[in-house]
Amino acid sequence: MSPTSADSRGRDPELNLLGERLRHTRDYLGMSQQYVSEMTGIPRSAVSDIERGTRRVDSLELKKLARLYTRPVSYFLDKEEDADLGEHALAGLPRALVGLTDGDWQEVLSFAEFLKFRRAHEQETNTEQAPSTSRDGNDPASPGTVE
């Protein structure tokens, strides 16, 4: 049995969480481990080990990964399992927007408006689908219902 598998049960949960966030972000951005390795100088096997939570990542490596992923380091280090990228994204937003053309800015603004519209529509749809009828399908609060 290898040392890695022998101690997997006792792995540091923070390393696991960090690795999961890094992997999820890499996958979301459509990057391969090989590409990450080439862009950061971190060996591909080390990227894999970091994502699995079997290898510690040093601060310089994390900084390189965060820069490549256009995310603030704080997002990856947040101890909350359900860390909200939005809370951390503001810190990295200026860097992500550097070099955009006027057309790019218009796309970003349009996409932000789309996201707000979609969220409002989802909330409206969820509110309309809330259960308001009794088991027999009749709404007892509805006027005109005869029983």
C-alpha positions as CSV (number, residue, x, y, z in Angstrom):
1,M,0.0,0.0,0.0
2,S,1.4,3.4,-0.9
3,P,1.9,6.2,1.7
4,T,-0.6,8.4,-0.2
5,S,-3.4,5.9,0.0
6,A,-2.5,4.9,3.5
7,D,-3.0,8.4,4.9
8,S,-5.8,9.5,2.6
9,R,-8.3,9.0,5.4
10,G,-6.3,11.3,7.7
11,R,-5.8,14.0,5.0
12,D,-6.2,17.6,6.0
13,P,-9.8,18.7,5.1
14,E,-8.5,22.2,4.2
15,L,-6.1,20.7,1.6
16,N,-9.0,18.7,0.2
17,L,-11.2,21.8,0.0
18,L,-8.4,23.9,-1.6
19,G,-7.8,21.1,-4.1
20,E,-11.5,20.8,-5.0
21,R,-11.8,24.5,-5.6
22,L,-8.7,24.6,-7.8
23,R,-9.9,21.6,-9.8
24,H,-13.4,23.0,-10.1
25,T,-12.1,26.3,-11.3
26,R,-9.7,24.7,-13.8
27,D,-12.5,22.5,-15.2
28,Y,-14.9,25.5,-15.4
29,L,-12.3,27.4,-17.4
30,G,-11.8,24.5,-19.7
31,M,-8.1,24.1,-18.9
32,S,-6.2,20.9,-18.8
33,Q,-3.7,20.0,-16.1
34,Q,-1.0,20.0,-18.8
35,Y,-2.0,23.5,-19.9
36,V,-1.9,24.7,-16.3
37,S,1.5,23.2,-15.9
38,E,2.9,24.9,-19.0
39,M,1.5,28.3,-18.0
40,T,2.6,28.2,-14.4
41,G,5.8,26.1,-14.5
42,I,4.2,23.7,-11.9
43,P,4.7,20.1,-12.9
44,R,1.5,18.4,-14.1
45,S,1.9,15.7,-11.5
46,A,2.1,18.4,-8.8
47,V,-1.1,20.0,-10.2
48,S,-2.8,16.7,-10.0
49,D,-1.6,16.0,-6.4
50,I,-2.6,19.5,-5.3
51,E,-6.1,19.0,-6.7
52,R,-6.4,15.6,-5.0
53,G,-5.4,17.2,-1.7
54,T,-2.3,15.0,-1.4
55,R,0.3,17.7,-1.8
56,R,0.6,21.1,-0.1
57,V,0.7,24.1,-2.4
58,D,3.2,26.8,-1.6
59,S,2.2,30.4,-1.6
60,L,4.0,31.2,-4.9
61,E,2.3,28.3,-6.6
62,L,-1.1,29.4,-5.3
63,K,-0.4,32.9,-6.5
64,K,0.5,31.6,-10.0
65,L,-2.7,29.4,-10.1
66,A,-4.9,32.3,-8.9
67,R,-3.5,34.6,-11.5
68,L,-4.0,32.0,-14.3
69,Y,-7.5,31.3,-13.1
70,T,-8.3,35.1,-12.7
71,R,-9.5,34.5,-9.2
72,P,-8.2,36.1,-6.0
73,V,-6.1,33.9,-3.7
74,S,-8.6,34.6,-0.9
75,Y,-11.3,32.6,-2.8
76,F,-9.1,29.4,-2.7
77,L,-8.2,29.9,0.9
78,D,-11.7,30.6,2.3
79,K,-12.4,28.0,5.0
80,E,-16.1,27.9,4.3
81,E,-17.1,25.0,2.1
82,D,-19.7,27.0,0.3
83,A,-17.5,30.1,-0.2
84,D,-19.2,32.5,-2.5
85,L,-16.9,33.5,-5.3
86,G,-18.8,36.8,-5.6
87,E,-17.5,37.8,-2.2
88,H,-14.0,37.3,-3.4
89,A,-14.4,38.2,-7.1
90,L,-14.5,41.9,-6.5
91,A,-10.9,41.8,-5.4
92,G,-9.9,40.1,-8.7
93,L,-12.3,41.9,-11.0
94,P,-10.1,44.9,-11.9
95,R,-7.3,42.5,-13.0
96,A,-9.7,40.4,-15.0
97,L,-11.0,43.5,-16.9
98,V,-7.6,45.0,-17.8
99,G,-7.1,45.2,-21.5
100,L,-10.8,44.8,-22.5
101,T,-11.9,46.8,-25.6
102,D,-15.0,49.0,-25.6
103,G,-16.8,46.1,-27.3
104,D,-15.7,43.8,-24.6
105,W,-17.0,46.1,-21.9
106,Q,-20.3,46.3,-23.6
107,E,-20.4,42.4,-23.7
108,V,-19.6,42.3,-19.9
109,L,-22.4,44.8,-19.2
110,S,-24.9,43.0,-21.4
111,F,-24.0,39.7,-19.7
112,A,-24.4,41.2,-16.3
113,E,-27.9,42.5,-17.3
114,F,-28.7,39.0,-18.6
115,L,-27.7,37.4,-15.3
116,K,-29.9,39.8,-13.3
117,F,-32.8,39.2,-15.7
118,R,-32.3,35.4,-15.5
119,R,-32.1,35.5,-11.7
120,A,-35.3,37.6,-11.4
121,H,-37.1,35.2,-13.8
122,E,-36.0,32.1,-11.8
123,Q,-37.2,33.7,-8.6
124,E,-40.5,34.6,-10.2
125,T,-40.9,31.1,-11.6
126,N,-40.0,29.5,-8.2
127,T,-42.6,31.8,-6.5
128,E,-45.3,30.8,-9.0
129,Q,-44.6,27.1,-8.6
130,A,-44.8,27.2,-4.8
131,P,-47.4,24.6,-3.6
132,S,-50.7,26.4,-3.0
133,T,-53.2,23.7,-3.7
134,S,-54.6,21.0,-1.5
135,R,-54.1,17.3,-2.2
136,D,-57.2,17.0,-4.4
137,G,-55.9,19.8,-6.6
138,N,-58.5,22.4,-5.5
139,D,-57.3,25.6,-3.9
140,P,-59.4,26.1,-0.8
141,A,-58.6,29.8,-0.7
142,S,-59.7,30.4,-4.3
143,P,-63.0,32.2,-4.7
144,G,-65.6,30.3,-6.6
145,T,-64.6,26.9,-5.3
146,V,-67.6,24.9,-4.4
147,E,-67.3,21.9,-2.1
